[in-house]
């Protein structure tokens, strides 16, 4: 199709036909190109997208990828993907045709990413490097499944980074109690941290809580929503996983504290967020300052969840029971917190010795 010049603006535009997902013919007009060449290049990419041809550029394919994937994800999940794509993938692969990207291109990109510096002036962590590589590989797999790409160069190149997390940080009960003591002069934060530590819920789950989620008679909290602040908007979504929809029992003293806190709130309806004045950033800042004042080690707000798990393991609860409380699969609890569970290897060996001795005695 030819490009046309708009006599009013002096810029070029494209007018072409394409078939939508129902097979119906539709007209596409795209304006604002500085040159005829730019207009024709855009029209070529658009036609390649329409025909699902893997000869399109990586940047053009990302438009299709978003169309296909975005409706299946929570908004915050797509924003995470989009940040990785725009920051780490597009600058390297954007202008390349997706069918021309080789394993060598991916290896060169990996080497650049290993040298890259984050906002704190440090190299990216092994877990983050693995995350961004997995995102690239996922894009190529999508192109293979639905758009005729022959192979995945990210798979051929091999992964980078590691799924192994840095040493897990958590507070002992004694450390938390020192921290809680200095929070007494900040009642809202005190009650928020009490729920996080003694119930093990996520930050987003805490910030989504409403009075209707609390049952003072049964002494339970219902967790079925999560709060996110996305692009300046308050967004309530379902929790992280299906397993995260749960009802947890709370200790008597936490139940009493929640009742006390709800009495402090004025004009709050059953469906209003009870911690609407807080944010993830304010929780982290207050935690940092409180830890310094209490003389305990610095941890993140999410590490209070790890601290809760550590406490439950120390009390002798199984991975199954802990997983149900946290909204995790049992296997996930076992893998994530395996180093915290007491080893029973010696006990196993002794039991095996005993049953073997019993067999010998019988013979």
Long-range contacts (C-beta under 8 A, 24 or more apart in sequence): 1-43, 3-33, 3-36, 3-39, 3-40, 3-43, 5-36, 6-31, 12-36, 12-38, 12-39, 13-39, 14-39, 14-40, 14-42, 14-43, 14-46, 16-43, 16-46, 16-47, 18-46, 18-47, 18-50, 19-50, 52-146, 52-147, 52-148, 53-147, 53-148, 54-97, 54-98, 54-99, 54-143, 54-147, 54-148, 54-149, 54-150, 55-97, 55-98, 55-99, 56-97, 56-98, 57-94, 57-95, 57-96, 57-97, 57-98, 58-89, 58-90, 58-93, 58-94, 58-95, 58-96, 58-97, 58-98, 58-101, 59-90, 59-94, 59-95, 61-98, 61-139, 61-143, 61-147, 62-90, 62-139, 64-147, 65-139, 65-142, 68-142, 68-146, 69-142, 74-237, 74-238, 75-228, 75-230, 75-235, 75-237, 76-228, 76-230, 76-235, 76-237, 79-230, 79-231, 81-135, 84-131, 84-132, 84-135, 85-135, 85-139, 88-113, 88-132, 89-132, 89-135, 89-136, 89-139, 93-136, 98-140, 98-143, 98-149, 99-149, 99-150, 101-140, 101-153, 102-153, 103-153, 103-154, 103-156, 103-157, 104-157, 105-153, 106-136, 106-153, 106-154, 106-156, 106-157, 107-157, 109-136, 110-157, 110-160, 113-160, 114-160, 125-161, 125-166, 126-161, 126-162, 126-164, 127-161, 127-162, 127-163, 127-164, 127-165, 127-166, 128-161, 129-160, 129-161, 129-162, 130-159, 130-160, 130-161, 130-162, 130-163, 131-161, 133-159, 133-160, 133-161, 134-159, 168-303, 168-306, 168-337, 168-339, 168-340, 169-297, 169-299, 169-300, 169-303, 169-306, 170-299, 170-303, 170-304, 170-306, 170-307, 170-309, 170-310, 171-197, 171-296, 171-297, 171-299, 171-303, 171-304, 171-307, 172-307, 172-310, 173-311, 175-294, 175-296, 175-297, 176-304, 176-307, 178-294, 178-295, 178-296, 179-287, 179-290, 179-291, 179-294, 179-296, 181-294, 182-290, 182-293, 182-294, 183-286, 183-290, 186-286, 186-290, 187-261, 187-264, 188-261, 188-275, 188-277, 188-278, 189-278, 189-283, 189-286, 189-290, 191-257, 191-258, 191-260, 191-261, 192-275, 192-278, 192-283, 193-283, 193-287, 193-304, 194-254, 194-257, 195-221, 195-250, 195-254, 195-258, 196-301, 196-304, 196-305, 196-308, 197-304, 197-307, 197-308, 198-250, 198-251, 198-254, 198-308, 199-248, 199-250, 199-254, 199-308, 200-248, 200-304, 200-305, 200-308, 200-309, 200-312, 200-325, 200-326, 201-248, 201-305, 202-226, 202-239, 202-240, 202-244, 202-302, 202-305, 203-280, 203-283, 203-301, 203-302, 204-228, 204-239, 204-240, 204-280, 205-239, 205-244, 206-275, 207-273, 207-275, 207-276, 207-278, 207-279, 207-280, 208-236, 208-273, 209-273, 209-274, 209-275, 210-270, 210-271, 210-272, 210-273, 210-274, 211-262, 211-268, 211-269, 211-270, 211-271, 211-272, 211-274, 212-270, 212-271, 214-258, 214-262, 216-255, 216-258, 216-259, 218-249, 219-249, 219-250, 219-252, 219-255, 220-247, 220-248, 220-249, 220-250, 221-247, 221-248, 221-250, 222-246, 222-247, 223-247, 223-248, 223-327, 227-273, 229-279, 229-280, 239-327, 240-327, 241-327, 243-323, 243-327, 243-328, 243-329, 244-327, 245-327, 246-324, 246-325, 246-327, 248-325, 306-337, 309-333, 309-337, 309-340, 310-337, 310-340, 313-337, 313-340, 313-341, 313-342
